Amino acid sequence: MKKKVIYGGIATLLIAAVVFAYIQMSGNPFEKNRAKESLESFLVQTYPDMDYEIDRSAEYGWTDGTFRFSVVEKEPIGVETTYLIYVSAFEPYEILGDTIHASKIDKAASEKLNEEAQQYILALLQEKVPEIDGVSTDVEVYSNEAAEWAPQLKTPKPILIMMVIEKGDLTNEQILEQSNAIQQQLNGESIDYYLAEVGYQSIVDGEEIYNYVSFAPEQELTIDDVK
C-alpha cells in the first residue's frame, strides 16, 4: 500500500514537472489567449482596411517573455504576406514588435522628416529650457507625401522624443520644473508624441550617469517622476 502511495506521489510530481516544463517552453495557454485578444484589438484599430488572419499557433519566447504571432495578409491579387507580431506574455499584453509597420516605412522620407523634427523641437524647447543640448525623435512615415515636418503632422504612430541636459547642480525640484516646461511646450504645439524622455547627464569618476524623467502628453508630473 505504501509503495502505491509513493509511486502515485512520484507520478504526480512527474506530471507536474512535465506541465511546468511545457508552460515554460510554450507559454501559459490562458496568457496566450489574452495576448491574442490584445493583438486582435490592435490590428482592428491600427490596420482597419487590412484583410488578414492570425495563425492559430504562436511561438513563445521564454527568454523575452513574448508570444510571436504570425499575421497573414491577403492581398487582392492572391498574394499572401506573413508578418510576425510580438506581444507581451504579461498583462497588459502590449504590442512589443510590429513588423507590419516596419515593412511599410519609407526610410528616406522618415530620415528627412526626423532631421526637420529634431531641429524644430530643439529650437522650440530652448525658448523655455535653453540648457537642452540635443533632441532625437523617431518619426516614421510610409511615403514621402509630407513635404516637410510640422507639429500638426500625423504619422502612423505617435513619436518618441528624447532630450539631453547637463545636470550640473540642478536639484530634483528644478528638474521637475524644467520637465513641466518641456511638456507644456510640446503640448502647446499639439505635437503628436506618445512619450518624451529627458536625460540629465552628469559625470561621476569619469563615467556618464543619467537621471531620467519620462512623461506622456497628459501625464501630471510629480517629484516621484524624477529618477
RODREN-373015 format. One line per 8 residues: number of its first residue (from 1); their letters; for each residue z, y, x of N, C-alpha, C. Coordinates in steps of 0.02 Angstrom, whole numbers, padded with zeros to 5 digits, m for minus. Layout:
RODREN-373015
NUM = a = Z Y X Z Y X Z Y X | ...
END
This chain:
RODREN-373015
1 = mkkkviyg = 00000 m00060 00041 00000 00000 00000 00000 00063 00043 | 00043 00059 00095 00047 00116 00140 m00020 00129 00175 | m00054 00073 00193 m00119 00080 00227 m00169 00114 00181 | m00168 00097 00116 m00214 00129 00068 m00201 00204 00064 | m00137 00222 00063 m00119 00293 00061 m00144 00329 00123 | m00134 00296 00181 m00156 00326 00244 m00232 00334 00246 | m00267 00279 00226 m00340 00282 00226 m00365 00334 00176 | m00331 00339 00119 m00350 00389 00069 m00341 00459 00096
9 = giatllia = m00286 00469 00133 m00273 00535 00163 m00325 00552 00215 | m00343 00501 00256 m00394 00513 00308 m00461 00530 00276 | m00479 00493 00222 m00542 00505 00188 m00544 00576 00159 | m00487 00596 00130 m00484 00664 00101 m00494 00716 00156 | m00461 00705 00213 m00468 00752 00269 m00540 00755 00295 | m00571 00696 00298 m00641 00694 00322 m00687 00731 00274 | m00677 00720 00209 m00718 00755 00159 m00708 00830 00165 | m00645 00851 00171 m00629 00922 00177 m00662 00951 00240
17 = avvfayiq = m00661 00912 00295 m00691 00935 00357 m00767 00943 00350 | m00798 00896 00314 m00870 00899 00304 m00888 00959 00261 | m00850 00970 00207 m00862 01027 00163 m00853 01092 00201 | m00799 01096 00241 m00786 01156 00281 m00843 01169 00329 | m00866 01116 00363 m00921 01123 00411 m00985 01146 00376 | m00997 01118 00316 m01057 01138 00278 m01055 01212 00260 | m00997 01234 00236 m00991 01305 00217 m00998 01350 00279 | m00970 01327 00335 m00976 01366 00396 m01048 01374 00418
25 = msgnpfek = m01088 01320 00409 m01157 01321 00432 m01206 01348 00380 | m01191 01336 00315 m01238 01355 00262 m01215 01413 00220 | m01152 01432 00226 m01125 01487 00186 m01095 01463 00121 | m01050 01503 00095 m01018 01488 00031 m01068 01496 m00025 | m01080 01444 m00067 m01129 01449 m00121 m01116 01506 m00169 | m01052 01518 m00183 m01034 01574 m00228 m01056 01641 m00197 | m01040 01649 m00132 m01059 01711 m00098 m01135 01717 m00094 | m01169 01661 m00086 m01242 01663 m00083 m01272 01688 m00149
33 = nrakesle = m01245 01665 m00204 m01269 01688 m00269 m01256 01762 m00279 | m01197 01785 m00257 m01182 01856 m00263 m01228 01898 m00219 | m01243 01872 m00159 m01288 01908 m00113 m01359 01911 m00143 | m01380 01857 m00177 m01446 01856 m00208 m01449 01907 m00265 | m01396 01911 m00304 m01393 01960 m00358 m01399 02031 m00330 | m01365 02043 m00274 m01369 02109 m00242 m01441 02123 m00219 | m01474 02072 m00191 m01542 02079 m00168 m01589 02094 m00227 | m01580 02058 m00282 m01623 02069 m00341 m01617 02140 m00366
41 = sflvqtyp = m01556 02165 m00369 m01545 02235 m00391 m01577 02284 m00343 | m01571 02270 m00278 m01601 02314 m00227 m01677 02317 m00234 | m01708 02259 m00243 m01781 02256 m00248 m01806 02293 m00310 | m01772 02285 m00366 m01792 02319 m00428 m01789 02395 m00419 | m01737 02419 m00386 m01728 02491 m00377 m01774 02520 m00323 | m01784 02481 m00270 m01820 02508 m00212 m01895 02497 m00216 | m01916 02440 m00243 m01988 02424 m00247 m02006 02404 m00319 | m02001 02451 m00366 m02011 02435 m00437 m02082 02411 m00454
49 = dmdyeidr = m02131 02429 m00413 m02201 02410 m00427 m02223 02348 m00389 | m02178 02318 m00353 m02196 02261 m00311 m02192 02195 m00351 | m02244 02154 m00344 m02245 02087 m00376 m02221 02037 m00324 | m02164 02007 m00337 m02133 01964 m00286 m02092 01909 m00318 | m02072 01862 m00277 m02022 01813 m00297 m01979 01797 m00237 | m01916 01780 m00251 m01868 01765 m00198 m01865 01690 m00188 | m01875 01668 m00127 m01871 01596 m00112 m01801 01571 m00131 | m01798 01513 m00162 m01734 01486 m00186 m01686 01470 m00129
57 = saeygwtd = m01712 01451 m00072 m01669 01435 m00015 m01657 01499 00026 | m01602 01499 00061 m01585 01556 00104 m01547 01531 00164 | m01565 01555 00223 m01530 01535 00283 m01466 01575 00290 | m01415 01544 00318 m01351 01578 00329 m01344 01591 00404 | m01335 01654 00421 m01323 01671 00491 m01249 01675 00504 | m01219 01620 00527 m01146 01619 00535 m01123 01664 00592 | m01168 01681 00638 m01148 01725 00693 m01141 01797 00672 | m01180 01818 00621 m01176 01888 00599 m01155 01895 00526
65 = gtfrfsvv = m01140 01839 00493 m01115 01842 00425 m01166 01868 00375 | m01228 01843 00379 m01280 01866 00333 m01316 01807 00302 | m01343 01818 00242 m01391 01772 00212 m01460 01801 00223 | m01507 01759 00242 m01575 01781 00257 m01622 01754 00204 | m01641 01798 00158 m01683 01778 00102 m01756 01792 00118 | m01799 01747 00096 m01872 01758 00102 m01898 01786 00036 | m01930 01844 00040 m01959 01875 m00019 m02035 01872 m00011 | m02068 01840 m00059 m02140 01830 m00055 m02174 01881 m00101
73 = ekepigve = m02214 01925 m00071 m02252 01975 m00108 m02320 01946 m00127 | m02337 01951 m00191 m02401 01926 m00216 m02448 01985 m00226 | m02501 01987 m00186 m02548 02042 m00190 m02605 02024 m00237 | m02639 02075 m00266 m02692 02063 m00316 m02747 02016 m00292 | m02762 02018 m00228 m02818 01978 m00204 m02798 01906 m00188 | m02737 01888 m00207 m02714 01819 m00197 m02679 01807 m00131 | m02672 01858 m00090 m02639 01850 m00026 m02563 01856 m00036 | m02526 01813 m00003 m02453 01816 m00008 m02425 01835 00061
81 = ttyliyvs = m02377 01881 00060 m02343 01902 00121 m02269 01890 00114 | m02240 01857 00164 m02169 01841 00161 m02129 01888 00205 | m02075 01915 00176 m02031 01961 00212 m01960 01931 00214 | m01925 01943 00268 m01855 01924 00273 m01811 01983 00255 | m01761 01971 00212 m01713 02022 00195 m01644 01995 00212 | m01606 02033 00251 m01540 02013 00273 m01487 02045 00228 | m01446 02004 00197 m01394 02028 00151 m01326 02005 00177 | m01277 02051 00177 m01210 02033 00200 m01182 01976 00157
89 = afepyeil = m01148 01930 00190 m01118 01874 00154 m01050 01891 00124 | m01032 01954 00130 m00966 01976 00107 m00973 02037 00061 | m00928 02042 00014 m00928 02099 m00031 m00926 02164 00008 | m00966 02215 m00009 m01007 02223 m00069 m01079 02198 m00062 | m01092 02151 m00016 m01157 02118 m00009 m01214 02170 00003 | m01204 02209 00055 m01252 02261 00073 m01316 02232 00101 | m01371 02269 00093 m01434 02251 00124 m01431 02275 00196 | m01433 02230 00244 m01425 02248 00314 m01490 02248 00353
97 = gdtihask = m01542 02219 00325 m01606 02219 00358 m01662 02210 00308 | m01708 02258 00307 m01762 02259 00257 m01829 02261 00293 | m01861 02203 00302 m01924 02202 00338 m01982 02226 00295 | m01972 02231 00229 m02025 02260 00187 m02033 02333 00207 | m01977 02368 00209 m01978 02438 00229 m02006 02446 00299 | m01983 02405 00345 m02004 02410 00415 m02080 02401 00422 | m02109 02357 00381 m02180 02343 00387 m02224 02401 00362 | m02197 02443 00321 m02236 02497 00290 m02232 02563 00330
105 = idkaasek = m02189 02567 00379 m02177 02630 00414 m02238 02651 00456 | m02258 02714 00448 m02309 02744 00490 m02273 02774 00551 | m02276 02740 00607 m02236 02760 00665 m02255 02829 00693 | m02320 02842 00696 m02342 02906 00724 m02320 02964 00680 | m02329 02957 00614 m02309 03010 00568 m02233 03019 00568 | m02197 02963 00572 m02124 02965 00572 m02098 03000 00636 | m02129 02985 00692 m02108 03017 00756 m02118 03092 00753 | m02174 03114 00726 m02188 03185 00720 m02136 03219 00675
113 = lneeaqqy = m02124 03190 00617 m02077 03219 00570 m02006 03218 00597 | m01989 03167 00636 m01923 03164 00666 m01912 03223 00713 | m01961 03238 00754 m01955 03294 00801 m01944 03359 00764 | m01982 03368 00710 m01976 03429 00671 m01908 03433 00636 | m01885 03377 00609 m01820 03375 00575 m01764 03391 00624 | m01766 03362 00683 m01714 03373 00732 m01710 03446 00754 | m01767 03477 00765 m01768 03547 00784 m01742 03592 00728 | m01763 03578 00667 m01742 03619 00610 m01667 03612 00598
121 = ilallqek = m01642 03550 00597 m01571 03539 00582 m01527 03567 00638 | m01548 03560 00701 m01509 03588 00756 m01502 03663 00749 | m01558 03697 00736 m01556 03770 00728 m01513 03790 00668 | m01518 03752 00614 m01479 03766 00553 m01405 03760 00567 | m01384 03705 00598 m01313 03692 00608 m01282 03738 00661 | m01322 03757 00710 m01295 03801 00763 m01280 03871 00736 | m01304 03887 00678 m01285 03951 00647 m01210 03954 00633 | m01182 03898 00614 m01111 03894 00598 m01070 03860 00653
129 = vpeidgvs = m01102 03812 00688 m01068 03775 00741 m01112 03775 00803 | m01109 03830 00841 m01154 03836 00900 m01139 03785 00955 | m01082 03751 00951 m01064 03703 01002 m01105 03638 00999 | m01143 03629 00947 m01182 03567 00941 m01234 03565 00996 | m01233 03510 01035 m01278 03503 01092 m01345 03472 01072 | m01345 03429 01021 m01407 03395 01003 m01402 03360 00937 | m01460 03348 00907 m01464 03314 00842 m01517 03260 00847 | m01504 03202 00818 m01554 03150 00813 m01556 03126 00740
137 = tdvevysn = m01615 03105 00718 m01625 03082 00650 m01667 03019 00650 | m01672 02987 00592 m01713 02927 00586 m01761 02933 00527 | m01798 02988 00525 m01847 02998 00472 m01901 02943 00476 | m01913 02909 00419 m01963 02857 00416 m02006 02867 00354 | m02071 02870 00364 m02118 02879 00308 m02171 02825 00311 | m02205 02815 00254 m02255 02762 00250 m02326 02787 00264 | m02335 02853 00265 m02402 02880 00278 m02393 02950 00307 | m02450 02980 00326 m02447 03047 00355 m02464 03100 00303
145 = eaaewapq = m02447 03087 00240 m02462 03135 00187 m02424 03200 00195 | m02363 03197 00221 m02324 03257 00231 m02348 03294 00293 | m02373 03355 00284 m02400 03393 00340 m02345 03411 00390 | m02285 03425 00365 m02229 03442 00408 m02164 03426 00373 | m02111 03420 00413 m02046 03405 00384 m02016 03468 00354 | m01983 03460 00297 m01947 03514 00264 m01885 03485 00234 | m01833 03525 00224 m01770 03499 00196 m01780 03462 00129 | m01829 03484 00090 m01840 03454 00024 m01882 03390 00027
153 = lktpkpil = m01905 03370 00086 m01946 03310 00092 m01907 03248 00072 | m01933 03210 00024 m01902 03148 00004 m01937 03090 00039 | m01899 03055 00079 m01926 02997 00116 m01907 02933 00079 | m01940 02877 00096 m01924 02814 00062 m01850 02797 00064 | m01816 02815 00118 m01744 02805 00123 m01712 02869 00149 | m01654 02889 00121 m01618 02947 00149 m01606 02937 00223 | m01600 02992 00259 m01597 02987 00332 m01525 02986 00358 | m01519 02963 00419 m01457 02966 00457 m01462 03025 00505
161 = immviekg = m01410 03066 00509 m01409 03123 00554 m01351 03115 00602 | m01367 03117 00667 m01314 03110 00718 m01314 03171 00763 | m01254 03194 00779 m01246 03254 00820 m01196 03241 00877 | m01201 03281 00929 m01155 03277 00986 m01126 03345 01000 | m01060 03347 01010 m01024 03409 01026 m00975 03394 01084 | m00971 03440 01130 m00922 03434 01183 m00853 03448 01155 | m00808 03399 01160 m00743 03405 01127 m00699 03458 01160 | m00696 03458 01226 m00654 03507 01260 m00582 03505 01237
169 = dltneqil = m00555 03563 01218 m00486 03567 01196 m00479 03570 01120 | m00532 03551 01085 m00530 03553 01012 m00476 03507 00984 | m00439 03532 00936 m00389 03491 00901 m00423 03454 00843 | m00388 03405 00816 m00415 03369 00759 m00427 03415 00700 | m00385 03465 00692 m00393 03513 00638 m00456 03554 00647 | m00470 03574 00710 m00532 03612 00723 m00594 03569 00714 | m00588 03505 00734 m00643 03459 00724 m00658 03451 00649 | m00605 03445 00609 m00614 03439 00537 m00647 03501 00509
177 = eqsnaiqq = m00627 03559 00533 m00657 03622 00510 m00731 03625 00526 | m00749 03605 00587 m00820 03604 00607 m00860 03554 00564 | m00831 03496 00553 m00866 03445 00514 m00878 03468 00442 | m00830 03503 00414 m00839 03531 00347 m00895 03582 00346 | m00898 03623 00399 m00951 03674 00403 m01020 03641 00409 | m01024 03587 00447 m01087 03550 00455 m01108 03520 00388 | m01061 03489 00354 m01076 03459 00289 m01101 03512 00239 | m01069 03570 00238 m01090 03623 00193 m01160 03648 00209
185 = qlngesid = m01176 03653 00273 m01243 03675 00293 m01297 03625 00271 | m01283 03562 00282 m01331 03510 00263 m01341 03507 00188 | m01285 03510 00152 m01289 03507 00078 m01321 03569 00050 | m01309 03625 00082 m01337 03688 00058 m01413 03689 00061 | m01441 03649 00106 m01514 03645 00113 m01543 03587 00073 | m01499 03549 00039 m01519 03490 m00001 m01557 03439 00041 | m01535 03430 00103 m01567 03381 00147 m01549 03311 00122 | m01599 03268 00119 m01592 03201 00091 m01565 03154 00145
193 = yylaevgy = m01499 03153 00155 m01468 03109 00204 m01415 03066 00169 | m01404 03006 00198 m01353 02963 00169 m01289 02964 00211 | m01295 02983 00275 m01237 02986 00318 m01250 03033 00376 | m01198 03072 00393 m01200 03114 00453 m01143 03093 00498 | m01156 03090 00562 m01105 03069 00610 m01102 03119 00667 | m01042 03146 00678 m01031 03194 00732 m00991 03160 00786 | m01020 03156 00845 m00986 03125 00902 m00958 03179 00948 | m00892 03181 00957 m00860 03230 01000 m00849 03198 01068
201 = qsivdgee = m00885 03223 01118 m00886 03192 01184 m00835 03223 01230 | m00801 03180 01268 m00756 03202 01320 m00762 03154 01379 | m00744 03177 01438 m00747 03135 01499 m00676 03121 01522 | m00659 03057 01525 m00593 03036 01548 m00601 02988 01606 | m00577 03009 01664 m00584 02968 01725 m00656 02948 01738 | m00701 02995 01727 m00772 02983 01740 m00807 02944 01686 | m00772 02926 01633 m00802 02887 01579 m00810 02929 01516 | m00868 02922 01482 m00880 02959 01421 m00841 02927 01363
209 = iynyvsfa = m00802 02968 01329 m00763 02946 01271 m00785 02987 01211 | m00791 02955 01152 m00813 02990 01092 m00763 02982 01036 | m00750 03037 01002 m00715 03037 00938 m00768 03050 00885 | m00765 03014 00830 m00818 03019 00779 m00791 03043 00712 | m00833 03082 00680 m00822 03100 00610 m00886 03082 00572 | m00881 03037 00524 m00940 03018 00484 m00928 03036 00412 | m00980 03059 00379 m00971 03078 00308 m01036 03072 00270 | m01029 03057 00206 m01085 03057 00159 m01089 03126 00127
217 = peqeltid = m01145 03143 00094 m01154 03210 00067 m01097 03234 00023 | m01072 03192 m00022 m01022 03213 m00071 m00951 03195 m00051 | m00943 03169 00009 m00876 03148 00032 m00831 03208 00045 | m00769 03202 00022 m00719 03255 00036 m00682 03236 00100 | m00694 03273 00152 m00665 03256 00217 m00591 03274 00221 | m00554 03231 00256 m00483 03243 00269 m00470 03232 00343 | m00410 03248 00364 m00392 03240 00435 m00396 03166 00455 | m00389 03121 00408 m00392 03049 00423 m00463 03027 00442
225 = dvk = m00513 03069 00427 m00582 03051 00444 m00599 03067 00517 | m00554 03101 00551 m00565 03116 00622 m00538 03057 00662 | m00583 03020 00695 m00564 02958 00729 m00585 02960 00802
END
